[in-house]
Amino acid sequence: MMLRDRLRARLADMGGSPDHQRLAAEVLGIRGAPPDLARRLVAQALVLEDRHEAWRRTGERICRDAPAVPGVYVLVDGDGRALYVGKAANLRRRLRAHFAERRWRAIKPAMALAADAEWREVGSELEALLQEAALIQTLQPAVNVQTGAPDLGARDIPRALRRDVLVLMPSIEADSVELVAAAVDGRTMIQRTRRSGADLAVHAQRVLRFFRSPLARASAAEDAPLAPIVFSWLARRGEHATRLDPHEVRSPRELRARLAALFRDEWLFRERLDQR
């Protein structure tokens, strides 16, 4: 039975006061949708089959324009509302997978409304993970299953890694480094700085302020606690990442000197340089 036929049958069973949230969950597989969104998703699903050709053309255009680089992306509908946020090692390949013809047969109704895509290039997997999580928190896309903050307690992270850390990651700019700061209280910050050290004096101060300043902690109280993503990544795929313990440096000047030494090492990002 086609999706549209299943919806029509369930609507008939419910009579004059259909439960759109129940329909969205049972028929469309989208749980927890607010009433207005659930009603809109059901209405969209009833005309889903009519969207196929427009969906195919949209996919061709998006995939033609997408770069073959790592990044995060957002699929949006015709009104600019976020439908889905994802990350990819190759944006063009990932978006082609979204719009592969075989996907249409089992597509979620909201995804059939994709009208455009936006993306940001990133320099590393860790940066992609953090940007993806931040965008999901901000945009609350209709199709993403997990839209809440990452839970440190639900992740299998060694206790030794649950501490303040500064991780050095590649940047999309060849002459730069991304400094990823993660605090045990959940806060994160990404600071791009030049490998030449031209702006390192200012950025070293900014990094230490992030970890040590009560004002910095207070101002970030409303931000999503994304640090568990960093700790989890370091425990697995990022076990060889270069990192520093921010509490083992006494001043911005000392941090600047240690970072400058790492930046000069030709093996940075090729092998682990664990400065702990």
N, C-alpha and C positions, 0 to 999 in steps of 0.2 A: 504494500500500500504506500502511495506517495505521501510525503510529509504533509502536504496541503490536505489530502484526504483524511489523514489521521487527525489533524487539527479540527477539521469540519465535523468529524464524527464525535470527538470529545466535546466540542462546543454544543452540539445537539444534545448530548447526554446531560450537560450542565444546565440547559434551559436558558432562562432569561437573565441570569446573574452568574456569568462564567467567572471562575477563579483563574485569572490570567497568570498569577504567580505559580499556581499549580501546573497550569498548562506549559509554562516556560520550563519548569523543572522536569515534568514527566515526558513531554513530547520533544522539547527543544534541547534538553540537557543543560539548561542554564539555571543554576540554583541561586537563590538569594537575591534575585533581581527585585528592585523596588517596584511597587505597583504600576507606576506610570511607564517605567521601562519595560516591564513584563507585558503590559498591554500593547506597547509599540512593537515589541519583538514578535508577538503573536500576529499582529496585523501585517508585519513585514513577511512573515513566513507564509501567510496565505497567498501572497503573490510571488513567492520565491522562484517558481519555475519560469516566470516571465523575465527574470533578471539574468539568465544564463549568458546571453549574447553580450550584454553590457559588461558583465563580470569578466568575460573572456577578453574583451577589448581593453578594459582597464588593466588587466594583468599584463597584456602585451606592452602597453605603454609604460607601466611602472618598471617592468623587468628590462626594457630597452634603456631606460634612463639610469637604473641603479648601478653603482660602481661595484666592481669585484674586489672589495676590501672589507676588513672587519668593521662592525658597527652595531648600532642599535637602531630600531626602526619602529614606526607607528603607522598602522593602517587606519585610515579614517573614512567616515561615510561622506555623503554629499554635503552635509552641513558642518563638516569639520570635526565631528565627534569621534573620539578615539574608540576604535573597535578592538584593537589588539596591539600589544607592545611585545617586541621580541628582540633577540640579539642574534648575531651571526658572525661566523668567521669569514664568510663571503656573502655580502648582502645580495648580490644579484642571484646567486645560486639559491639562497634561502627564499627569496621572494618568488623565484620561479617555482619552487616546491609548493608555495601557498596557492599558486594559480595553475598548477598542473591539472589537466582535464580530469584525471582520476579523482581529484579532490572534490569535484562538484557533486558527485553522487552521494557523498556523506557530509557535505558542508553544513556548518551551523548557519541558521538564517541571518544572523548579524553579519557574518563574514561575507555573505553574498552581496551585502550592501557596500563593500569596499569600493571607494571612488578615487582614492589617492593614497600615497604613502610619503612619509617624511623619514629622513634618516640622519644620523650623525656618525661620522667616522671616528674610530677609536684606535689607540695604539696597543691595547692589550686585552686579554680575556678578562682580567680583574676589573679594568675600567668599564668594559661592556656590562659585566654583572652588576656593578654599582649603578651605572646610568639606567639600565633596564629596570632595576628595582625602584629607583627614584621616580622614573616616569610612570610606572604602574601605580605607585602611591599617589602621585599628583593627578594623573588622568583618570584613574579608576576605569580602565577599559572594560567594555561589556563582556568580552570573550575570555579574557585571562581568568584562570581558575583561582590562582592565589593573588589576592590584591591587598592583603594585610602585611604588616611589618614582619621581617624575618625573626624567628624565635630562636634565641641562643640556646635555650634549654632543650629544644627539639633537635638540635644538631649534635652529631657525634664529634666534638672538638676536644682534643687533649687539653687538660687544664693549663698546661704550660703555655699554650698559645692564646689563652684568654687574658690578654694584657695589652697595654698601650703599645702600638707599633707604628713604625714609619717604613713603608715598602717602596722601593724604587722600581718603576715600571717604564717600558718604552713609551714614547709619545708618537702621535701621528706626524709631528714635526721632527725631522731627522736630527736636528741640532738641539733637541730638548729632552727632558726627562719628566715623567709624571711622578710627583711625590704623593703617595696615597697614605694619609694619616688615618688610623683607626683607634678609637679610645674604648676602654673597657666598659664605659657607660653607654656605648652604642653609637656615638657620634663618628662621622667620617668627614674628610676633606680631601680634595684633590687639588694639588698645586703644580702647575706647569712651570718649569724653570730651565734656563739655558745651561747646556753642558759646559759652556765657556766660563760660567760663574758670574756673568755680567750682572745678573739680578739676584744672586744667591744671598747677599747680605740681607736684603729685605725679606726674602722668602724664608730664610732660616729663622728670623724673628717671628714671622707669621706662623710657622710650624710649631715652635715652642709655645707661642701664645695659645694655640689651639689646645695643646695638652695641659697647660699649666694655669691658664687664666680663668678665674671664676666667672668673669664676664662672658668669655667665650662659651663656657658651659651653659650659662643662663640663656644666651641669645640663641643657642641651638636646641633649646628644650622642646620646641615644637617640631623639629625635624624628625623624619623617619629614622629609627635606629638601625642603620645599615651595617654597622661594624661586624655583626655575626657573619655576614657574607665574606668579609675579608678573612676572619679567623678560619672559617670553613675552607676557603680557597687555599690558604696557607697550609692547612692540614692535609691537603690532597694534591691537586694539580700544581699548586704554587709552592710546594715544599722546597724548591731550589731557588726561590726568589730572594733577591738581595733585600735585607731589611736592617733597621737600626732600632735599638731600644732608646726612646727619647729621654729616658730618665738617667741614662749613663753619660749624658753630656751636660756640662755645668752651665753653658752659656750659648747664646746664638753664635758667637764667634767660634766656639769649639765645634758646634754642629756644622757651621759653614765649612770649616777646615776638613772635617771628616767626609762631608758630602763631596767637596771639591776633589779629594783624593780618589773617591770612588768614580767620579765622573771621568777622571783621567785614565782610568784602567780600561784597556782595550777589550777586556773580557767581560765588561759590564753587560748584563743580559745574555751572556753566553754560558756562564756557569754561576753557581751560587757563591755569593760573597756575604756571608752572615756576620755582620758586625755587632755581635752581642757579647 
